Each structure stands twice: as structure tokens, then as C-alpha cells.
């Protein structure tokens, strides 16, 4: 069965971008846990380690969201490319303490989260997709898994096949939406696992003849950048039965406007900080 979005009658779906990213280190189990009760779905990113494990991380370079530079220097390891690190090496890294130093969204400065709260938390590691799939199933919270473009067709296919294998192993296909900016990769996923819902990510500008393009691609959702989203786009996609989930929206007034236009979902770094409550009993899927 394909994924079907069941938008609540009075609000759009709230999709936590890399978890509760504004207040906790992105793409960690902590950021996902703190999203509970604030969202209908969690968006996360996946890549492959040197030994083929599917790991949850956005960047190809490890320096921004871990202590990899210090670890690499101490061990005489010259590369900060994720693809050069095994799973065992990656899971030794601290993927959490950078957040308190960087305060990337000003959450500490503004008081949204207290420094002592972060300091009291256990160290965070880079999760595997397996870990997150189990966590998602245990909490009945759907996932939007973004497949990052690894730069060549062979590695992209390896990623798609590994991700789908892990989803099937966890028996969670009904709770998963796969997305990518690489639409050829989505076509490969459709051929491998037609029962898993797909979403086309798009920035800058829309493909020509958008609705026929998306229909040929076999996606159930379109994820446009906020800057290229307007009411006409949402009307066109709604009429075609294609869900529209807009990224990344961190402004409450813009959220209200998108809701008025009939958007399906909003991908945000601030789940729960909106004029629309997310009751704990509601589900994003039917």
C-alpha cells in the first residue's frame, strides 16, 4: 500500500525537519524524541558509511555536526568525508555537544532551551537507520527519509537498495515516505518497492509540466522549497491528488498563509511553535 496523507481537518501536517532541530542537535535520537507530541512526522537524512551501513546524517563532511575534526587529528586520520569512516568509527563520535557551542538557531540565547538542560543530557551518537526505524515503530510516528545524492549512480543505487532493505526488515513500509532531490533515484525506488510512498524534493524552480511529470515519476507527494510555493501551485497539486509539503517554514504567519491555501504539510525546524496544536492521539497516516 502507498503512503496516504490524512491531513487533519483544521491544520496542516507538521513535519519536524531533522527532528526538533532548532533546540536540539539535528538528526539525533534526542532531536527525534523531543519532537514527540509536537509533530505528525519526522524528516531525516541518510547516507552510507565506508562499510555500507545506512546512517542518519545530513552532511557529507563530518565537521559541522560532530567532533570528527578533533578525533581525526588525534588518530592521524586525514579525511572528514563520511564515506571514508566505518560505522564503528562514526559511532564513536560525539554528535551532540557541538549544538551548545554553535547555538545555530539562537535557541539558547532566546531561552527556548536552557544550557543546563543540554549539559545534563547524555552524549549523542550518529544513529543508524535501523535504530530510528525501531524508534519510529515503537512510537507510531511516521518518517520522511531523505535519500542524499552521493554523487554517482552506483552509490545512489546502493543507498536506495540498502534503505529499502532496512525498511522491509523493520516491516515499516506503511510508515515511510522516501524523498530526494535526485528524481532518478526516486524512480529506482519506485521500481524496487512500489508499496513505499515517494516524494520529489524541489528547489529553485519547478519542472515543466509539473503534474504530468510527477505522475510519470510515481510520487504521492511534492516537496517544494517555500520560496517557489504559491497558492496556484497548491491548488494545482490538490486537484491532481498530490500532497504538497513545503520546506523549510519557520515563520508563523507564513505557516498560516500556507494553511489557508490548502497545503498538506509544513516541514519546520520548530515543531510545536505554531498556531496549530498537534494532539498526541492524531496520526499522519491512514
C-alpha positions as CSV (number, residue, x, y, z in Angstrom):
1,X,0.0,0.0,0.0
2,X,1.2,3.5,-0.8
3,X,1.5,6.1,1.9
4,X,-1.6,8.3,2.1
5,X,-1.5,11.6,3.9
6,X,-4.5,12.3,6.1
7,X,-4.3,16.0,6.8
8,X,-6.1,17.0,10.0
9,X,-9.2,19.0,9.2
10,X,-8.1,22.1,11.0
11,X,-4.4,22.3,10.3
12,X,-1.6,21.0,8.0
13,X,0.7,18.2,9.0
14,X,3.7,19.3,11.0
15,X,6.9,17.6,9.8
16,X,9.9,18.0,12.1
17,X,12.9,18.9,10.0
18,X,15.8,16.7,11.2
19,X,13.8,16.4,14.4
20,X,13.4,19.3,16.8
21,X,16.4,20.9,15.1
22,X,16.0,24.4,16.4
23,X,16.5,23.3,20.0
24,X,18.5,20.0,19.9
25,X,21.2,18.6,17.7
26,X,19.8,17.6,14.4
27,X,19.3,14.1,13.2
28,X,20.0,12.6,16.6
29,X,17.6,10.4,18.6
30,X,17.4,13.2,21.1
31,X,16.1,15.6,18.5
32,X,13.6,13.0,17.4
33,X,12.5,12.2,21.0
34,X,11.9,15.9,21.7
35,X,9.7,16.1,18.6
36,X,7.2,13.7,20.2
37,X,3.9,15.4,20.7
38,X,4.9,18.3,18.5
39,X,4.7,16.8,15.0
40,X,3.0,14.3,12.8
41,X,6.1,13.1,11.1
42,X,9.9,13.4,11.3
43,X,12.1,14.2,8.4
44,X,15.7,12.9,8.4
45,X,18.6,12.3,6.0
46,X,20.5,9.2,5.2
47,X,23.9,8.4,3.7
48,X,26.2,5.3,3.5
49,X,29.3,4.7,5.7
50,X,32.5,3.2,4.3
51,X,31.3,-0.3,5.1
52,X,27.8,0.2,3.6
53,X,25.8,1.0,6.8
54,X,22.9,3.4,6.4
55,X,23.5,6.3,8.8
56,X,21.3,9.3,9.7
57,X,23.2,12.5,8.9
58,X,22.7,15.4,6.6
59,X,26.3,16.5,5.6
60,X,28.9,14.6,3.6
61,X,31.5,16.3,5.7
62,X,31.6,15.4,9.4
63,X,32.9,18.6,10.8
64,X,29.7,20.7,11.3
65,X,27.7,18.3,13.5
66,X,30.3,16.1,15.3
67,X,33.7,16.2,16.9
68,X,35.2,14.4,14.0
69,X,38.0,17.0,13.4
70,X,39.4,16.5,16.9
71,X,39.0,12.7,16.7
72,X,40.6,12.6,13.2
73,X,43.5,14.8,14.3
74,X,44.1,12.7,17.5
75,X,44.1,9.5,15.5
76,X,46.1,10.8,12.5
77,X,43.1,10.2,10.2
78,X,43.2,12.6,7.3
79,X,39.7,12.5,5.9
80,X,36.5,14.1,7.2
81,X,34.4,12.7,4.4
82,X,31.7,10.4,5.9
83,X,32.2,7.9,3.1
84,X,35.7,7.2,4.5
85,X,34.5,6.3,8.0
86,X,33.2,2.9,9.0
87,X,30.1,2.6,11.1
88,X,32.2,1.6,14.2
89,X,34.3,4.8,13.7
90,X,31.2,7.0,13.2
91,X,29.5,5.8,16.3
92,X,32.5,6.8,18.4
93,X,31.8,10.4,17.5
94,X,30.0,13.0,19.7
95,X,27.2,14.3,17.6
96,X,25.6,16.4,20.3
97,X,27.9,18.8,22.1
98,X,28.5,21.0,19.0
99,X,25.0,22.3,19.4
100,X,25.5,24.1,22.7
101,X,28.6,25.8,21.3
102,X,27.1,26.8,17.9
103,X,23.5,27.6,19.1
104,X,22.6,27.6,15.3
105,X,19.1,28.9,15.8
106,X,19.7,31.1,18.8
107,X,17.5,28.8,20.9
108,X,19.9,29.1,23.9
109,X,20.3,32.8,23.6
110,X,16.5,33.3,23.4
111,X,15.7,30.9,26.3
112,X,13.9,28.3,24.2
113,X,16.2,25.7,25.7
114,X,18.4,26.1,28.8
115,X,22.1,25.5,28.7
116,X,21.9,23.2,31.8
117,X,19.3,21.1,30.1
118,X,21.7,20.4,27.2
119,X,24.7,19.8,29.5
120,X,22.7,17.3,31.6
121,X,21.9,15.1,28.5
122,X,24.0,12.0,27.7
123,X,26.3,12.1,24.7
124,X,24.6,11.7,21.3
125,X,25.9,9.5,18.5
126,X,25.2,9.3,14.8
127,X,22.2,6.9,14.6
128,X,21.8,4.1,12.1
129,X,18.6,3.9,10.1
130,X,17.8,0.6,11.9
131,X,17.8,2.4,15.3
132,X,15.5,5.1,14.0
133,X,13.1,2.7,12.3
134,X,12.7,0.8,15.6
135,X,12.2,4.0,17.5
136,X,9.6,5.2,14.9
137,X,7.7,1.9,15.1
138,X,7.7,2.0,18.9
139,X,6.3,5.5,19.0
140,X,4.0,5.0,15.9
141,X,5.5,8.1,14.4
142,X,6.0,8.1,10.6
143,X,9.3,9.1,8.9
144,X,10.2,11.1,5.8
145,X,13.6,9.6,4.9
146,X,15.5,11.9,2.5
147,X,18.0,10.0,0.3
148,X,21.0,12.2,-0.1
149,X,22.7,12.3,-3.6
150,X,26.0,10.5,-3.1
151,X,27.4,11.8,-6.4
152,X,27.2,8.8,-8.7
153,X,24.6,6.4,-9.9
154,X,26.3,3.3,-8.4
155,X,26.4,4.7,-4.9
156,X,22.9,6.2,-5.1
157,X,21.5,2.8,-6.1
158,X,23.4,1.1,-3.3
159,X,21.9,3.7,-0.9
160,X,18.3,3.1,-2.2
161,X,18.7,-0.6,-2.0
162,X,20.1,-0.6,1.5
163,X,17.4,1.8,2.8
164,X,14.6,-0.3,1.3
165,X,16.1,-3.5,2.7
166,X,16.2,-1.9,6.2
167,X,12.6,-0.7,5.8
168,X,11.4,-4.2,4.8
169,X,13.4,-5.8,7.6
170,X,11.6,-3.5,10.1
171,X,8.2,-4.1,8.5
172,X,7.6,-0.4,8.5
173,X,6.9,0.4,4.8
174,X,3.4,1.8,5.7
175,X,5.0,4.4,7.9
176,X,7.7,5.7,5.5
177,X,7.9,8.4,2.9
178,X,11.1,8.4,0.8
179,X,12.2,11.7,-0.7
180,X,15.1,13.0,-2.7
181,X,16.2,15.9,-4.9
182,X,17.5,13.2,-7.3
183,X,14.4,12.2,-9.1
184,X,16.1,9.4,-11.0
185,X,16.8,7.9,-7.6
186,X,13.1,8.0,-6.8
187,X,12.3,6.2,-10.0
188,X,14.7,3.5,-8.9
189,X,13.0,3.3,-5.5
190,X,9.6,3.0,-7.3
191,X,10.8,0.0,-9.3
192,X,12.3,-1.7,-6.2
193,X,9.4,-1.0,-3.7
194,X,6.2,0.4,-5.2
195,X,4.5,0.0,-1.9
196,X,6.6,2.7,-0.3
197,X,5.4,6.3,-0.8
198,X,7.7,8.7,-2.6
199,X,8.1,12.5,-2.6
200,X,10.0,14.7,-5.1
201,X,12.1,17.4,-3.4
202,X,12.5,20.6,-5.5
203,X,14.3,23.9,-5.0
204,X,14.8,27.0,-7.2
205,X,12.2,26.2,-9.9
206,X,9.6,23.7,-10.8
207,X,10.0,21.1,-13.6
208,X,8.0,21.9,-16.7
209,X,4.5,20.3,-17.0
210,X,4.7,19.6,-13.3
211,X,1.7,17.4,-12.7
212,X,2.3,15.1,-15.6
213,X,6.0,14.9,-14.6
214,X,5.1,13.9,-11.0
215,X,2.5,11.4,-12.2
216,X,5.0,9.8,-14.5
217,X,7.5,9.7,-11.6
218,X,5.0,7.8,-9.5
219,X,5.3,10.1,-6.4
220,X,2.4,10.7,-4.0
221,X,3.9,14.0,-2.7
222,X,5.8,17.0,-3.9
223,X,8.1,18.9,-1.5
224,X,8.8,22.3,-2.9
225,X,11.0,25.0,-1.4
226,X,9.0,27.6,0.3
227,X,10.3,30.3,-2.0
228,X,8.8,28.7,-5.1
229,X,5.4,27.9,-3.5
230,X,2.2,29.9,-4.1
231,X,-1.5,29.3,-3.9
232,X,-1.8,28.4,-7.6
233,X,0.8,25.6,-7.1
234,X,-1.1,24.1,-4.2
235,X,-4.5,24.3,-6.0
236,X,-3.0,22.5,-9.0
237,X,-1.5,19.7,-6.9
238,X,-4.5,19.3,-4.7
239,X,-6.7,18.9,-7.8
240,X,-4.3,16.2,-9.0
241,X,-4.4,14.4,-5.7
242,X,-0.7,15.0,-5.0
243,X,0.2,16.1,-1.4
244,X,2.2,19.3,-1.0
245,X,4.7,19.5,1.9
246,X,6.6,22.7,1.9
247,X,10.2,23.2,3.2
248,X,11.5,24.8,5.4
249,X,9.0,27.1,7.1
250,X,10.0,28.8,10.3
251,X,7.6,31.8,10.3
252,X,4.2,31.5,11.9
253,X,2.5,34.0,9.6
254,X,3.8,32.1,6.5
255,X,2.5,28.9,8.1
256,X,-1.0,30.4,8.4
257,X,-0.9,31.5,4.8
258,X,0.1,28.1,3.5
259,X,-2.6,26.6,5.6
260,X,-5.2,28.9,4.1
261,X,-4.0,27.9,0.6
262,X,-4.6,24.2,1.5
263,X,-1.1,22.9,1.9
264,X,-0.8,19.3,3.1
265,X,2.2,19.7,5.3
266,X,4.8,22.1,6.6
267,X,8.4,21.0,7.2
268,X,9.8,23.1,10.0
269,X,12.8,23.4,12.4
270,X,10.3,24.5,15.1
271,X,7.7,21.7,15.6
272,X,5.1,22.8,18.1
273,X,5.8,26.5,17.8
274,X,2.8,27.1,15.5
275,X,-0.8,28.3,15.8
276,X,-1.9,24.7,15.2
277,X,-1.8,22.3,18.1
278,X,-0.7,18.7,17.4
279,X,-2.8,16.5,19.7
280,X,-0.9,13.4,20.8
281,X,-3.6,11.0,19.6
282,X,-3.7,12.2,16.0
283,X,-1.8,10.2,13.3
284,X,-0.4,11.4,10.0
285,X,-1.3,8.2,8.2
286,X,-4.3,6.1,7.4
